[in-house]
Amino acid sequence: MTQLHSQAIPSAHMANIKSAIKTVRRISKQTLVNRSRKSRFRNAIKKMNAILDTRNKKEALEYLPKLNAELMKVAKTKIIKRQNASRNISRITKKINVL
């Protein structure tokens, strides 16, 4: 088995062609990057929801631009769809306005 950044690829399924081997290596690296970015996106949403649960409007308004930037960064790299990011921001903004 070949180890690529803590991901094991079984030798029986390993590609023989040099370009295919490089593609597998590139995809496994990109998967780790995407997973990291998606995790940051989820953590940002969770942090905002925690702020909203405390009903602290000032803190929520301070964190909103950071959340917006994080969501758009993830949407720009196609990890989530742009509409998904916009919908999340819209819903959170509505919740802030209700506070």
MDTraj code that builds the backbone (N, CA, C; nanometers):
import mdtraj as md
import numpy as np

residues = "MET THR GLN LEU HIS SER GLN ALA ILE PRO SER ALA HIS MET ALA ASN ILE LYS SER ALA ILE LYS THR VAL ARG ARG ILE SER LYS GLN THR LEU VAL ASN ARG SER ARG LYS SER ARG PHE ARG ASN ALA ILE LYS LYS MET ASN ALA ILE LEU ASP THR ARG ASN LYS LYS GLU ALA LEU GLU TYR LEU PRO LYS LEU ASN ALA GLU LEU MET LYS VAL ALA LYS THR LYS ILE ILE LYS ARG GLN ASN ALA SER ARG ASN ILE SER ARG ILE THR LYS LYS ILE ASN VAL LEU".split()
xyz = np.array([
    [0.0835, -0.1185, 0.0000],
    [0.0000, 0.0000, 0.0000],
    [0.0879, 0.1247, 0.0000],
    [0.0455, 0.2250, -0.0698],
    [0.1183, 0.3498, -0.0783],
    [0.0531, 0.4523, 0.0140],
    [0.1348, 0.5246, 0.0907],
    [0.0830, 0.6261, 0.1817],
    [0.0931, 0.7636, 0.1167],
    [-0.0182, 0.8354, 0.1093],
    [-0.0195, 0.9724, 0.0606],
    [-0.0902, 1.0582, 0.1632],
    [-0.0136, 1.1313, 0.2408],
    [-0.0702, 1.2231, 0.3400],
    [-0.1778, 1.1558, 0.4248],
    [-0.1414, 1.0489, 0.4873],
    [-0.2269, 0.9736, 0.5789],
    [-0.3460, 0.9075, 0.5098],
    [-0.3428, 0.8974, 0.3788],
    [-0.4458, 0.8230, 0.3081],
    [-0.3791, 0.7043, 0.2412],
    [-0.4331, 0.5877, 0.2635],
    [-0.3749, 0.4678, 0.2055],
    [-0.4430, 0.4366, 0.0728],
    [-0.3628, 0.4057, -0.0275],
    [-0.4154, 0.3653, -0.1580],
    [-0.3709, 0.2211, -0.1800],
    [-0.4642, 0.1280, -0.1940],
    [-0.4258, -0.0114, -0.2137],
    [-0.3460, -0.0279, -0.3429],
    [-0.2404, -0.1093, -0.3367],
    [-0.1540, -0.1303, -0.4527],
    [-0.2278, -0.1989, -0.5661],
    [-0.3239, -0.2838, -0.5347],
    [-0.3967, -0.3561, -0.6375],
    [-0.4773, -0.2614, -0.7260],
    [-0.5153, -0.1467, -0.6708],
    [-0.5967, -0.0525, -0.7469],
    [-0.5156, 0.0656, -0.7980],
    [-0.3875, 0.0613, -0.7800],
    [-0.3012, 0.1711, -0.8225],
    [-0.2892, 0.1701, -0.9742],
    [-0.2933, 0.2881, -1.0330],
    [-0.2836, 0.3002, -1.1781],
    [-0.1420, 0.2676, -1.2242],
    [-0.1288, 0.2199, -1.3471],
    [0.0011, 0.1843, -1.4028],
    [0.0622, 0.2989, -1.4820],
    [-0.0221, 0.3801, -1.5416],
    [0.0258, 0.4880, -1.6276],
    [0.0758, 0.6020, -1.5397],
    [0.1882, 0.6602, -1.5807],
    [0.2531, 0.7624, -1.4994],
    [0.1618, 0.8829, -1.4752],
    [0.0914, 0.9282, -1.5785],
    [0.0031, 1.0438, -1.5622],
    [-0.1139, 1.0111, -1.4695],
    [-0.1605, 0.8853, -1.4744],
    [-0.2708, 0.8451, -1.3870],
    [-0.2245, 0.8404, -1.2413],
    [-0.1008, 0.7979, -1.2201],
    [-0.0449, 0.7959, -1.0844],
    [-0.0365, 0.9388, -1.0306],
    [0.0074, 1.0320, -1.1147],
    [0.0164, 1.1723, -1.0750],
    [-0.1223, 1.2293, -1.0467],
    [-0.2195, 1.1893, -1.1264],
    [-0.3570, 1.2360, -1.1061],
    [-0.4107, 1.1883, -0.9715],
    [-0.3845, 1.0611, -0.9398],
    [-0.4289, 1.0066, -0.8110],
    [-0.3643, 1.0844, -0.6972],
    [-0.2347, 1.1150, -0.7100],
    [-0.1625, 1.1895, -0.6076],
    [-0.2216, 1.3297, -0.5928],
    [-0.2492, 1.3955, -0.7060],
    [-0.3027, 1.5316, -0.7038],
    [-0.4419, 1.5344, -0.6422],
    [-0.5260, 1.4379, -0.6796],
    [-0.6628, 1.4334, -0.6275],
    [-0.6623, 1.4075, -0.4775],
    [-0.5747, 1.3209, -0.4302],
    [-0.5723, 1.2928, -0.2863],
    [-0.5278, 1.4162, -0.2075],
    [-0.4330, 1.4933, -0.2618],
    [-0.3912, 1.6168, -0.1957],
    [-0.5046, 1.7186, -0.1969],
    [-0.5722, 1.7310, -0.3103],
    [-0.6804, 1.8280, -0.3225],
    [-0.7976, 1.7920, -0.2317],
    [-0.8209, 1.6613, -0.2135],
    [-0.9281, 1.6164, -0.1252],
    [-0.9019, 1.6633, 0.0175],
    [-0.7766, 1.6550, 0.0606],
    [-0.7430, 1.7020, 0.1953],
    [-0.7641, 1.8522, 0.2089],
    [-0.7280, 1.9276, 0.1063],
    [-0.7470, 2.0729, 0.1082],
    [-0.8960, 2.1060, 0.1145],
    [-0.9740, 2.0386, 0.0297],
    [-1.1186, 2.0632, 0.0262],
    [-1.1829, 2.0275, 0.1587],
    [-1.1401, 1.9167, 0.2182],
    [-1.1960, 1.8736, 0.3460],
    [-1.1666, 1.9780, 0.4536],
    [-1.0451, 2.0323, 0.4506],
    [-1.0062, 2.1355, 0.5471],
    [-1.0917, 2.2611, 0.5299],
    [-1.1099, 2.3036, 0.4057],
    [-1.1898, 2.4236, 0.3796],
    [-1.3347, 2.4041, 0.4200],
    [-1.3893, 2.2860, 0.3922],
    [-1.5284, 2.2590, 0.4275],
    [-1.5441, 2.2572, 0.5797],
    [-1.4430, 2.2064, 0.6490],
    [-1.4460, 2.2049, 0.7941],
    [-1.4444, 2.3478, 0.8495],
    [-1.3614, 2.4346, 0.7917],
    [-1.3578, 2.5749, 0.8350],
    [-1.4930, 2.6419, 0.8132],
    [-1.5573, 2.6112, 0.7017],
    [-1.6899, 2.6662, 0.6699],
    [-1.7927, 2.6214, 0.7739],
    [-1.7925, 2.4922, 0.8054],
    [-1.8877, 2.4403, 0.9035],
    [-1.8634, 2.4995, 1.0418],
    [-1.7354, 2.5118, 1.0782],
    [-1.7028, 2.5697, 1.2090],
    [-1.7453, 2.7157, 1.2177],
    [-1.7334, 2.7885, 1.1064],
    [-1.7758, 2.9292, 1.1048],
    [-1.9271, 2.9392, 1.1257],
    [-2.0025, 2.8516, 1.0606],
    [-2.1487, 2.8497, 1.0772],
    [-2.1838, 2.8158, 1.2231],
    [-2.1152, 2.7156, 1.2784],
    [-2.1419, 2.6752, 1.4174],
    [-2.1114, 2.7890, 1.5146],
    [-2.0010, 2.8604, 1.4888],
    [-1.9643, 2.9716, 1.5773],
    [-2.0708, 3.0802, 1.5727],
    [-2.1201, 3.1105, 1.4513],
    [-2.2242, 3.2127, 1.4388],
    [-2.3523, 3.1678, 1.5084],
    [-2.3885, 3.0415, 1.4938],
    [-2.5085, 2.9919, 1.5609],
    [-2.4934, 2.9984, 1.7130],
    [-2.3722, 2.9733, 1.7616],
    [-2.3477, 2.9845, 1.9060],
    [-2.3640, 3.1291, 1.9513],
    [-2.3152, 3.2218, 1.8701],
    [-2.3307, 3.3648, 1.9022],
    [-2.4783, 3.4028, 1.9020],
    [-2.5532, 3.3520, 1.8039],
    [-2.6963, 3.3822, 1.7965],
    [-2.7716, 3.3236, 1.9156],
    [-2.7271, 3.2081, 1.9649],
    [-2.7926, 3.1472, 2.0809],
    [-2.7760, 3.2325, 2.2061],
    [-2.6638, 3.3059, 2.2134],
    [-2.6435, 3.3941, 2.3284],
    [-2.7212, 3.5248, 2.3131],
    [-2.7795, 3.5465, 2.1947],
    [-2.8606, 3.6643, 2.1633],
    [-2.7795, 3.7937, 2.1789],
    [-2.6542, 3.7885, 2.1380],
    [-2.5651, 3.9043, 2.1451],
    [-2.5555, 3.9656, 2.0053],
    [-2.6382, 4.0665, 1.9803],
    [-2.6465, 4.1249, 1.8461],
    [-2.5163, 4.1938, 1.8051],
    [-2.4527, 4.2640, 1.8987],
    [-2.3290, 4.3360, 1.8669],
    [-2.2198, 4.2393, 1.8209],
    [-2.2032, 4.1308, 1.8954],
    [-2.1012, 4.0313, 1.8607],
    [-2.1349, 3.9627, 1.7277],
    [-2.2633, 3.9368, 1.7047],
    [-2.3065, 3.8736, 1.5801],
    [-2.2775, 3.9638, 1.4602],
    [-2.3036, 4.0943, 1.4768],
    [-2.2760, 4.1891, 1.3679],
    [-2.1260, 4.2023, 1.3411],
    [-2.0444, 4.1880, 1.4458],
    [-1.8993, 4.1930, 1.4276],
    [-1.8483, 4.0706, 1.3529],
    [-1.9088, 3.9551, 1.3810],
    [-1.8623, 3.8299, 1.3198],
    [-1.9190, 3.8083, 1.1791],
    [-2.0280, 3.8776, 1.1461],
    [-2.0941, 3.8561, 1.0166],
    [-2.0020, 3.8779, 0.8959],
    [-1.9216, 3.9844, 0.8880],
    [-1.8324, 3.9996, 0.7716],
    [-1.7298, 3.8872, 0.7597],
    [-1.6801, 3.8375, 0.8731],
    [-1.5845, 3.7260, 0.8705],
    [-1.6515, 3.5997, 0.8174],
    [-1.7742, 3.5772, 0.8641],
    [-1.8498, 3.4609, 0.8165],
    [-1.8783, 3.4732, 0.6678],
    [-1.9188, 3.5926, 0.6255],
    [-1.9482, 3.6176, 0.4842],
    [-1.8249, 3.5894, 0.3991],
    [-1.7086, 3.6369, 0.4428],
    [-1.5843, 3.6150, 0.3682],
    [-1.5509, 3.4665, 0.3610],
    [-1.5678, 3.3960, 0.4719],
    [-1.5371, 3.2523, 0.4754],
    [-1.6291, 3.1746, 0.3820],
    [-1.7582, 3.2078, 0.3852],
    [-1.8537, 3.1375, 0.2989],
    [-1.8266, 3.1650, 0.1515],
    [-1.7980, 3.2889, 0.1177],
    [-1.7729, 3.3218, -0.0231],
    [-1.6410, 3.2615, -0.0721],
    [-1.5436, 3.2504, 0.0168],
    [-1.4167, 3.1877, -0.0190],
    [-1.4389, 3.0399, -0.0535],
    [-1.5221, 2.9731, 0.0265],
    [-1.5520, 2.8322, 0.0032],
    [-1.6362, 2.8174, -0.1235],
    [-1.7280, 2.9097, -0.1453],
    [-1.8113, 2.9043, -0.2655],
    [-1.7288, 2.9316, -0.3908],
    [-1.6324, 3.0226, -0.3785],
    [-1.5478, 3.0577, -0.4925],
    [-1.4658, 2.9382, -0.5397],
    [-1.4241, 2.8551, -0.4459],
    [-1.3449, 2.7381, -0.4810],
    [-1.4319, 2.6168, -0.5128],
    [-1.5632, 2.6382, -0.5240],
    [-1.6600, 2.5363, -0.5651],
    [-1.6731, 2.4193, -0.4668],
    [-1.6399, 2.4439, -0.3411],
    [-1.6576, 2.3388, -0.2409],
    [-1.8043, 2.3299, -0.2016],
    [-1.8683, 2.4456, -0.1928],
    [-2.0140, 2.4496, -0.1831],
    [-2.0617, 2.5394, -0.2966],
    [-2.1880, 2.5268, -0.3310],
    [-2.2413, 2.6103, -0.4388],
    [-2.2609, 2.7535, -0.3894],
    [-2.2514, 2.8461, -0.4821],
    [-2.2641, 2.9887, -0.4487],
    [-2.3991, 3.0179, -0.3852],
    [-2.5033, 2.9555, -0.4371],
    [-2.6372, 2.9781, -0.3836],
    [-2.6482, 2.9279, -0.2398],
    [-2.5786, 2.8184, -0.2099],
    [-2.5774, 2.7646, -0.0736],
    [-2.5173, 2.8677, 0.0223],
    [-2.4063, 2.9283, -0.0172],
    [-2.3426, 3.0303, 0.0662],
    [-2.4349, 3.1505, 0.0836],
    [-2.4952, 3.1957, -0.0258],
    [-2.5856, 3.3105, -0.0196],
    [-2.7054, 3.2818, 0.0703],
    [-2.7590, 3.1617, 0.0599],
    [-2.8742, 3.1233, 0.1411],
    [-2.8378, 3.1233, 0.2895],
    [-2.7213, 3.0689, 0.3231],
    [-2.6764, 3.0670, 0.4630],
    [-2.6604, 3.2077, 0.5174],
    [-2.5988, 3.2950, 0.4390],
    [-2.5783, 3.4334, 0.4826],
    [-2.7122, 3.5037, 0.5009],
    [-2.8038, 3.4810, 0.4080],
    [-2.9355, 3.5432, 0.4154],
    [-3.0098, 3.4997, 0.5414],
    [-3.0093, 3.3707, 0.5695],
    [-3.0811, 3.3195, 0.6865],
    [-3.0204, 3.3732, 0.8161],
    [-2.8880, 3.3781, 0.8206],
    [-2.8215, 3.4273, 0.9416],
    [-2.8474, 3.5764, 0.9597],
    [-2.8464, 3.6522, 0.8496],
    [-2.8745, 3.7949, 0.8573],
    [-3.0161, 3.8198, 0.9082],
    [-3.1111, 3.7389, 0.8624],
    [-3.2483, 3.7514, 0.9116],
    [-3.2552, 3.7241, 1.0618],
    [-3.1811, 3.6218, 1.1078],
    [-3.1810, 3.5902, 1.2501],
    [-3.1209, 3.7052, 1.3316],
    [-3.0164, 3.7683, 1.2760],
    [-2.9547, 3.8811, 1.3467],
    [-3.0521, 3.9979, 1.3560],
    [-3.1249, 4.0241, 1.2478],
    [-3.2194, 4.1362, 1.2468],
    [-3.3334, 4.1154, 1.3450],
    [-3.3681, 3.9899, 1.3733],
    [-3.4748, 3.9615, 1.4676],
    [-3.4298, 3.9913, 1.6113],
    [-3.2985, 3.9758, 1.6367],
    [-3.2471, 3.9993, 1.7751],
    [-3.2782, 4.1389, 1.8237],
])
top = md.Topology()
chain = top.add_chain()
for i, resn in enumerate(residues, 1):
    res = top.add_residue(resn, chain, resSeq=i)
    for name in ("N", "CA", "C"):
        top.add_atom(name, md.element.get_by_symbol(name[0]), res)
traj = md.Trajectory(xyz[None], top)
